[in-house]
Amino acid sequence: MLGIPTSWISWLAAVSLATFLISAMALPWLLTRLPEDYFQENKLAPMARSPWPRSRALYWAWRVLKNLLGAVLLLAGLVMLVTPGQGVLTIMAGLWLMDLPGKRRWERYLIGRPQVLTSINWIRRRAGRPPLSLDDRTK
């Protein structure tokens, strides 16, 4: 089939299934942890602070692990744009975890899309969390 070995197809199918299952479990957990005013213009992200401010080693270990998880979710989201899965929501979760310059602008752009905001607020409502509130510039 198109010169692609069946072992590659099996491997891609397994990776696609794994990223789908991981995102299906991780996304609701991550999205319900966001404060409802996280995307407001004057709000600094409280999640960006380290839970271990006193230990330099733990601080850097936390930042590295958080950014690695964010990168994995971002790549999985990009893969899910062409395979089954919640691509845009996974990209959002990956961006949320990563420390990148300009990430706030990309997060606000993605959350401003009505389909994305509706999906996230549906997940939050099922978890008993209030919907995300946006300011006028985000909408």
N, C-alpha and C positions, 0 to 999 in steps of 0.2 A: 504494500500500500504506500505509494509515493516514495518508495525507497527508504522509509523510516523503519528501523528494526522494531520488532514487537516488544523487545525489552525496554526500549525508550518509551513506547506508548504505555506500557504497564507502569513504568516508573513515573511518568507524567500523571497518569490517572491516580496513582497512590499519593503523590504530592498534592494534587488537587483535592482529593478526599480529605487528607490530613489538614490542609489549610482551612477547608470548609468547616470541619469539625472543631478545630481549635478556635476559629473566629466565632463560630456559633456559641461556644461556651464563654470566651473571653469578652466579646463585645458587650453583651448585656451588663456584665460585671463592671467593665470600664465606664460605660456610658451612664450608668446609674450613680457612679461616684463623682461625676462632675457637679459642681455647685450650679444652681439654677441660673445664676447671673454670670457665669464663666465667660460668655461671649459679649458682655457689655463693654463698650469702648473704654470707660474709665476704670474698669475692674482689672487689677493685676491678677494673674493666675496664681491662686494660693497653692495649687497642686505642684507648682514648680519648685517649691521649697523642699529641702531634704528633710526626711523624718529624723535624721541623725546629725544635727548641726554641730555637735561637740567633737566628734571623732572624724578627723581628716580622712583616714583610711576608709571608714564606712561611708563617708560622704562620696568619695570618688568611686567606690565599689557600687554604690546605689546609682550614681549617674551613669556609669558604664553599663550596668545591667538594664537600666531603664531605657537607655538609648539603643541598646542591642535589641530589646524586645520591640521597641518602636520601629526599628529598621526591618525586623522580621515581619511585623504587621503591615508596614508600608509596602514591602515587596509582595506579601501575600495578597494585599488589596489590589495591587497592580495586576497580578496574575488572575485574580477573580473578576477583573473587568472583562476578560475573555473566556473564563470558565465559570461554572456554577459557583455562586457565593455572593456575599454581601460586600462587593468591592469598594464602593465609596465609603461605607461605614467603617470598613477595616482600614482604609487609608486615613480616615479621620482619627481613629484610635491610635494609629501609628504616629501621626503627626502630633497628637496630643502628648504622647510620651517622649518624643524626641526634643532635644535642645538644638534647634536650628534657627539661624537668622531668617527673619521673615515668616516664620511658621504661623504667627498670629494672623497675618493677612490671609494666608491660605486656609486656615481653619475657618475664619470668618466668611471667606468666599464660599467654601463648601457648605457651611451651616446655613448660609443664606439661600440655598437652593430649597424650594418648598418640599420636594420629595424627601430630601435628606432630613430636614427638620421634622417633618411628619413622622418619619420612621423612628427617629431618635425619641421623640416625645411619646410615641406609642410604646416603645420599650420602657421608658421611664414610668409611664402611667401604669403599666402592668406590674412594675416593681414598687408601686406606691410612692413614687418620687414626683415632685412638681415638674411641670414642663420647663424647658429651657426658655429663658426670656432674652429677647434680642432688642437692641436699640435700633433706631431708624436707619442708621448707616449700614447695618448688617443685612437688613431685609432686602 
